[in-house]
């Protein structure tokens, strides 16, 4: 039997596309280049929603599969969250 848990490391900067004007971005999977207007508020909002929905899809799948997980953030102390995760797992 395998025991799996996931630690999701998040950087708050990944949720907020900076207002840099028009920038060229590359899709790392398809290698397609696309121009993005980061000055456009709707673009930044859609980007944030995409990231949040992607994260929700991941955590929903973990829940469905019974995989313990924790979200930690690079700009805060993650010690308490990790202790809580492993303390909960120890009780099982």
C-alpha positions in Angstrom: 0.0 0.0 0.0 1.2 3.5 -0.8 0.8 6.5 1.3 0.6 9.8 -0.5 0.1 13.4 0.5 0.6 16.6 -1.5 2.1 19.9 -0.5 1.0 22.7 -2.9 3.5 25.5 -2.8 2.0 28.8 -3.9 3.5 32.1 -4.6 1.0 35.0 -4.3 2.7 36.6 -7.3 1.4 33.8 -9.4 -2.2 34.8 -8.8 -1.8 38.4 -9.9 -0.6 39.2 -13.4 1.4 42.4 -13.2 0.4 45.4 -15.2 3.3 45.5 -17.7 1.4 46.5 -20.8 1.5 44.2 -23.9 3.9 41.3 -23.4 4.8 38.2 -25.5 4.2 34.9 -23.6 5.0 31.4 -24.6 2.7 28.4 -23.9 5.3 25.9 -22.5 3.3 22.9 -23.7 2.6 24.0 -27.3 5.5 26.4 -27.7 2.9 28.8 -29.2 3.6 32.5 -28.7 0.8 34.9 -27.9 0.7 38.6 -27.1 -1.2 39.5 -23.9 -2.3 43.0 -22.8 -1.6 42.8 -19.1 -2.7 46.4 -18.7 -6.3 45.2 -19.4 -8.1 44.7 -16.1 -10.3 41.9 -17.6 -7.2 40.0 -18.7 -5.7 40.2 -15.3 -9.0 39.2 -13.7 -9.4 36.2 -16.1 -5.9 35.1 -15.4 -6.5 35.1 -11.6 -9.8 33.2 -12.1 -8.0 30.6 -14.3 -5.3 30.1 -11.7 -7.9 29.7 -8.9 -10.1 27.4 -10.9 -7.0 25.3 -11.8 -6.1 25.0 -8.2 -9.7 24.1 -7.2 -9.7 21.3 -9.9 -6.5 19.9 -8.4 -7.7 20.0 -4.8 -11.1 18.6 -5.8 -9.3 15.6 -7.4 -7.2 15.1 -4.2 -10.4 15.1 -2.2 -12.1 12.6 -4.5 -9.1 10.3 -4.3 -8.7 10.7 -0.6 -5.3 12.3 -0.8 -4.3 14.6 2.0 -3.0 18.0 0.9 -2.0 21.3 2.2 -1.6 24.7 0.6 1.4 26.7 1.7 2.5 30.1 0.6 6.0 31.4 -0.1 5.3 34.7 1.6 4.1 33.3 5.0 5.3 30.8 7.6 4.3 27.4 6.5 5.4 25.5 9.6 2.0 25.5 11.3 0.2 24.2 8.2 2.7 21.4 7.8 2.5 20.4 11.4 -1.3 20.4 11.2 -1.2 18.2 8.1 1.1 15.6 9.6 -0.7 15.7 13.0 -4.0 14.9 11.2 -2.3 12.1 9.3 -0.8 10.6 12.5 -4.3 10.2 14.0 -5.5 8.1 11.1 
